[in-house]
Amino acid sequence: MGQYDEVVERQRLLILAEEWAKGVSGIHAHSINSMWYDNRPQDTEDGKCVVDRSFNSGLIERTLEDGSIVYFGEELKGDQLIDAYTSVENTNKWKYKLTNPSDYV
């Protein structure tokens, strides 16, 4: 059964990464049109406010004043998503090791 270990591990990581991708990585309420991803300056002209939510998947969801929603960016999928997820997880493990109080006792 060892011949399928890599396939099973990739699927396990993909499932974890797909769940992680739904998480919000940032929220920004603003009325500026100079965001690096912004190709819709009309959304914030004349002082109109928007709320941008960034997701771990790479998508950015903008909610306009009238409640309508537009999206920016491209959603990571497959191996790119797994790479992003494992990179963050490895960084978090490293940070945890540095900040775990029991390490200093």
Buried (B, 14 or more C-beta within 10 A) or exposed (E): EEEEEEEEEEEEBBEBBBEBBEEEBEEEEEEEBEBEEBEBEEBBEEEEEBBBBBBBBBBBBBBBEEEEEBEBEEEBBEEEBBEBBBEBBEEEEEEEEEEEEEEEE
